[in-house]
Amino acid sequence: MMCEAHVTAVSLTPWQSPPPRKALAERTVHLWRFSLVQDACTPDLLSPQEQQRAERLRVPQKARTFTVARTRLRQILGSYLQIAPQHVSFTCNANGKPLLDCGTGAQIAFNLSHSGDWGLCAVAQATSVGVDLEAIHAGLAFEPLAERFFSPTELGWLRSCPTGRRRRNFYRLWTRKEAWLKGKGGGFSESELGLDPPLVAAVSACGGGWWVMNFPVARGYVGAVAVAGTVDRIERWDLFVQ
């Protein structure tokens, strides 16, 4: 089994400043990157339920990360809906995945992930989308995690990779798998947890009705996005807050 994989032809922009008005076309995904440490963030834009959730987090860093990530999510989605961030309304599916309330943007799908100093948000139109972000830890014992969570096909591919590449390829596969499961809506509670074979080895591929791709986020970080259906273009935006 080969470790290097074919990459499908999808247009991928560099990380750049967004235009004042963002057009979200079909078969296009917008990826937003934002810092979790660049500035202080107050909970003023959060709902009472979100503020209560942040207050229940006993570790200050986790509470701050949650507050910043949810604030940035509201700012991003509010820019598409052309409403104030505090007016963005959410609901959840049966597994707890956040969704936009039908009254405030039923055709817009999104997913949020954060790790370390960075957060990511994926936005798409009229399709399911998932995103994952992981900071690469040089000391992580990844083999036991792979044995526990990877399917036999996934584990076999990882073990076929050269030893020096296995750690990074573990993170690439983990983020592809996590983004795919989040896109499906159930996470690790899904009945089918194994990636379709074409999605296992390729950093960008279609399989089982999903398109999945890895992409760079920042030094020491790996990201992945999964979209139901076909994708032609990925536009990557930097969210800079003054």
C-alpha positions in Angstrom: 0.0 0.0 0.0 1.5 3.3 -1.1 1.8 6.1 1.4 2.0 8.9 -1.1 -1.4 9.5 -2.6 -3.1 11.2 -5.6 -4.5 14.7 -5.0 -7.7 15.7 -6.8 -7.9 19.0 -8.7 -9.6 21.5 -6.4 -8.7 25.2 -6.5 -7.2 26.2 -3.1 -6.5 29.9 -2.4 -3.8 31.1 0.0 -4.8 32.5 3.4 -5.8 36.1 2.7 -7.9 39.0 3.9 -11.6 38.6 3.1 -13.5 41.0 0.9 -16.1 43.3 2.5 -18.9 41.1 1.2 -18.4 37.3 0.8 -20.3 35.5 -1.9 -20.8 31.8 -1.0 -21.2 29.9 -4.2 -22.3 26.3 -4.6 -19.5 23.7 -4.6 -17.3 26.3 -2.8 -16.2 26.1 0.8 -14.9 29.0 2.8 -12.3 28.3 5.5 -11.7 30.9 8.2 -8.6 30.9 10.3 -8.4 32.9 13.5 -6.1 33.3 16.5 -7.2 32.3 20.0 -4.5 34.4 21.7 -4.2 37.5 19.6 -6.5 39.7 21.8 -8.8 39.7 24.8 -12.4 38.7 24.0 -15.4 39.5 26.2 -18.5 37.3 26.3 -20.8 40.2 25.3 -21.7 38.6 21.9 -22.5 35.2 23.4 -26.0 33.9 24.4 -26.8 33.4 28.1 -26.5 29.6 27.5 -23.0 30.1 26.0 -21.9 32.4 28.8 -23.1 29.8 31.4 -21.2 27.1 29.6 -18.0 29.1 29.7 -18.5 29.8 33.4 -18.8 26.1 34.1 -15.4 25.5 32.6 -13.1 25.4 35.6 -9.8 25.8 33.7 -9.5 29.5 32.8 -7.7 28.8 29.5 -10.5 26.4 28.3 -13.1 29.0 29.3 -11.2 31.7 27.3 -10.8 29.4 24.3 -14.5 28.6 24.3 -15.4 32.3 24.6 -13.1 33.4 21.7 -14.1 30.5 19.4 -17.8 31.1 19.8 -17.4 34.8 19.5 -15.5 34.4 16.2 -18.1 31.9 15.0 -20.9 34.4 15.6 -18.9 37.1 13.8 -18.2 34.9 10.8 -21.8 33.7 10.4 -23.2 37.1 11.1 -21.2 38.5 8.1 -23.0 36.0 5.8 -26.4 36.5 7.2 -25.9 40.3 7.4 -27.1 40.4 11.0 -25.4 41.3 14.3 -23.3 38.5 15.8 -25.4 38.4 18.9 -28.5 37.7 16.8 -27.2 34.5 15.2 -29.4 31.7 16.5 -28.3 28.1 16.8 -30.0 24.8 17.2 -28.5 21.2 17.5 -29.1 17.9 15.8 -29.8 14.7 17.8 -26.1 14.2 18.5 -25.5 17.8 19.6 -23.9 19.2 16.5 -24.6 22.9 16.3 -26.6 24.1 13.3 -28.0 27.4 12.3 -31.6 28.0 13.3 -33.9 27.6 10.3 -35.0 31.2 10.7 -31.5 32.6 10.3 -29.9 30.8 7.5 -31.1 27.2 6.8 -29.0 27.0 3.5 -25.7 27.8 5.3 -23.8 24.9 6.9 -20.8 25.4 9.2 -18.5 23.6 11.4 -16.0 24.8 14.0 -12.7 23.4 15.4 -9.9 24.7 17.5 -6.6 23.4 18.9 -3.7 25.1 20.6 -3.5 28.8 19.5 -5.7 28.5 16.4 -9.3 28.1 15.5 -11.0 27.1 12.2 -14.5 27.5 10.8 -15.8 26.0 7.6 -18.8 27.5 5.8 -20.7 26.0 2.9 -24.0 26.3 1.1 -26.7 23.7 1.0 -24.5 20.8 1.9 -23.0 19.1 5.0 -19.5 20.1 6.1 -17.0 19.2 8.8 -13.6 20.6 9.8 -10.9 19.5 12.2 -7.7 21.1 13.4 -4.9 19.5 15.4 -1.6 20.8 16.9 1.2 18.3 16.2 2.7 17.1 19.5 6.2 15.6 19.1 5.8 13.5 22.3 2.3 12.1 21.6 2.1 8.3 21.7 0.0 8.1 18.6 0.3 4.4 18.0 -2.1 3.4 20.8 -4.6 6.0 19.6 -4.4 4.6 16.0 -4.9 1.1 17.3 -8.0 2.2 19.3 -9.7 4.5 16.8 -8.6 3.5 13.3 -10.2 0.9 11.2 -8.1 -2.0 9.9 -7.8 -0.3 6.5 -6.7 3.0 8.1 -4.3 1.3 10.5 -2.8 -0.7 7.7 -2.2 2.4 5.6 -0.5 4.2 8.5 1.8 1.2 9.2 2.7 1.1 5.5 4.1 4.6 5.7 7.9 5.2 6.3 8.6 5.4 10.0 9.8 9.0 9.8 6.5 10.1 8.2 4.1 8.2 10.5 3.5 10.9 13.1 2.5 13.5 10.5 0.5 11.0 8.5 -1.3 10.0 11.7 -2.4 13.6 12.2 -3.4 13.9 8.6 -5.5 10.8 8.8 -6.9 11.7 12.2 -8.0 15.1 11.0 -9.6 13.7 7.8 -11.4 11.1 9.8 -12.6 13.6 12.4 -13.7 16.2 9.8 -15.6 13.4 8.0 -17.4 12.2 11.2 -18.2 15.8 12.2 -19.6 16.5 8.7 -21.8 13.4 9.0 -23.2 14.9 12.2 -22.5 12.2 14.7 -18.8 12.2 15.5 -17.5 9.0 17.0 -21.1 8.0 17.8 -21.6 7.2 14.1 -22.4 3.6 13.2 -19.9 3.6 10.4 -16.5 4.9 11.6 -14.2 3.8 8.9 -13.2 6.1 6.0 -14.1 5.0 2.5 -10.8 3.5 1.1 -10.1 6.3 -1.4 -10.1 8.8 1.6 -7.6 6.9 3.7 -4.4 7.5 1.7 -5.1 10.7 -0.2 -4.7 14.2 1.2 -7.5 15.2 -1.2 -10.0 12.6 -2.6 -13.6 11.7 -3.1 -15.2 8.5 -1.8 -18.5 7.3 -0.3 -20.3 10.5 -1.3 -17.7 12.8 0.5 -14.8 14.9 -0.6 -12.1 15.2 2.1 -8.8 17.3 2.0 -5.9 18.1 4.3 -4.5 21.6 4.2 -1.8 23.6 6.1 -3.0 26.0 8.8 0.1 27.2 10.5 3.5 25.8 11.4 3.0 22.7 13.6 -0.7 22.4 12.8 -2.7 20.1 10.5 -6.3 20.8 9.2 -8.8 18.9 7.2 -12.2 19.6 5.7 -14.9 17.2 4.6 -17.9 18.0 2.4 -20.8 16.0 1.2 -20.7 16.0 -2.6 -18.3 17.7 -5.0 -16.1 20.7 -4.4 -14.5 22.9 -7.0 -12.9 25.6 -4.9 -11.7 26.3 -1.3 -11.3 29.9 -0.3 -9.2 30.5 2.8 -9.8 33.7 4.8 -7.9 35.2 7.8 -10.1 36.8 10.4 -8.2 39.7 11.9 -10.0 41.5 14.7 -8.9 45.0 15.4 
